């Protein structure tokens, strides 16, 4: 954590200096030492209040699950500062063993691995109640949320039927309503993929 704190402070200082030279063209998202959620919340406050950065961008996997209770104070700080939190994955195995060795060729760790991490992030935030505990939290997930547009039906059905779900998630339209709370970029490389992602966000019934 100590190394991460020092690195992120230096990173954010340099980033802010670059943004300051081109304020009409650039905005910055802070790097945060997620090894320590308390330190991450403090660095976010410094980056926003003192450096003028717009929010933060963190990984999808950093040793603590996104729905872990110890992250709730960090999420509250995001809400208090009224800034977005971007989630962007890293190559598989960057912090440990590669879970699926089959993705070590052809950039599959990026093509499939990133989409997998992003889709897991969507499910964890919704199924894990993060959006319910923090109704004003703005989370942006990269690359259109991974495979969530294609897998929406399966995720919705799981919310309705799986034993770990609850009455709140089982209500008709509950999963979709929480999905619409999330932000996604349009970096999906395909007009068809973007249309599929936009469909539920526009309240279109994909089963029709």
N, C-alpha and C positions, 0 to 999 in steps of 0.2 A: 504493500500500500504506500509506503513512504516513497519508493521510487516512482510509482504512478502519480502520486500527488505532485512531486517535483516536475515530472515530465509534462503533465497536463497544464500546470501553471505556466511553464515556459512556452508550450505550444499555444496556449490561449493568448499570451502576451504578444507573441509574434504574429499570430493570426489577426489580432485586433489592430496591430500596427499596419498590416497590409490593407485591411478593410478601410482604415482611416485615410489611406492615400487615395482611395477610389470609392468614397461613400455613395456616389450616385450609381455605382455599378455592382458593388459587392456587399454582401452581408455575411456574417460569420456564425457558425454553430460551434459551441465549445466542446472540447474533449474533456471527459470526466473520469476520475479515478474510481471506477465502479468496484474495485476491490474493497473499498470502504464506503458504503452508502452515505454515511454521515459526512465524510470528506467530500463526496461527490455533490451533496446538497450545498455544502459551503462553497465549493469551487463554482458551482452553477450561479450562486448568488453573486459572487465576486465577478464572474465573467459578464453577467448581465448588468449589474448595477455600476460596476467600476469600468469595465472595458467596452460596454455597449454592444455585446454580442446578442444575437437574437434568440438563442435557445441552446440546445445541446444535441449532439449526435453520439449515441452509444451503440455498442454491439448488441446482438441478439442473445449471445451466450457469453457469460463472464463469471461463471462459478456460482451465481445465485439465480434461481429461477425468477422469471419476471413477475410471478404472482406471490413471491415470498413476502411474508409480513414485514420483514426487516427493510423492504424497499418502500413501504408506505410513507415514512417520513420524507424520503426523497421525492416521491410523487407529489406529496403535499407541497413541497417547496416549488416544484414546477407550476402547480396551480397558483400558489401565492404570488409568484413572479409573473404569472400569466404568459408563459413562454411554451413553445412546442418542444416535444421530445421526439427526436428522430431515432429510429431503430434501423441499423444497417448491419448485415452479417459480415463475417470475416471468413477467409478460406478454412475449410475443414481441417482440424488438427493444429491450428495455429497456437493453441494453448495446451495441447495435449495430443494423445494418440488419435489418429484418424478413425472415426467410427466405421466408415464404409470404405475399405481400401479400393473398391471397384471404381471410385470416382477420382483416382489419382492420375488419370489420363484424359486427354482431349478437353481440358478445362472443365470437366464435369463437376469438379468441386465448386466451380463458379456457377455453371449453368443449372445444375440440379441442387447442389449443396446450398447455395444462397436461397433458392426458392423454398427449399425444405425448411431452413431456419426461419424464414419470414412467415411461412404458413404456420409453423409451430408457435411463433410469437403471437399471431392472431388468435389461435385457439387458447393459448395460455392466458392472455389478457382477458378474454371473454369468459371462458369456462372458469378461470381462477378468480373471477369477481373483481378484478382490478378496476374495470370501468364502473362497476357499481359502487365500489368504495370511494372512487374519485370521479364523480360525475362531471367535473369541469376539466378533467385532464385531457389535453390534446396530444395524441400520439400519431406520428407519421411513420408509416412502414414503407420501406423502399421497394422498388420494382413491382408496384401494383399489389403488394401483399403476398408475393410469391404465387402459390397455386390456389389461393383461397377462392378466386372467381370460379375456377373449374370445380372445386371441391365443396362449394357452398351447400349443395344438397346433402352431402354426407355429414358435414358439420352441423347443419340444422337438425337432421334426423338424430344425431347423437345427443344434441341438447334436449330433444324430446323424450328419448328412450333409455339412454344409458344410466346405470344405477348410481353413478357419481353426480348426476345432474341434480337440479333442485326445482322447486315449483316456479321460481322466478324465470329460470331458463326454459322451462317446459311450456310456458305460455305461448300461444300462437304469435309468431312474428318477433319473439324475444331475441333470438340470436341475430336476426337481420337488423333489428333496431340497434343493437350494440355494434354490429359491423359498420353501420352508417355513422357511428360515433368516431370511427378511426379515419385517418387521412392516408391517402395513397398517392404516390407520384405516378406519372404515366410512362415511366421508363420500361416499357414492356415489348418494344420492337415490333408490334403488330397491331394494326387497326382492329382486327377481329378480337384479339385479346383485350384490348382496351374497351371495346363494346361489351364484351362479356363481363368485365369488371364493373362497368357503369350500370349495367342492367339492374342489379339489386339496389344500387344506390339511388336509382331513379324510381324505385318502387314498382319495377316491372316484375311480374310473376314469371319466373323462369320455367315453371312447369306448364304454363299455358300453351 
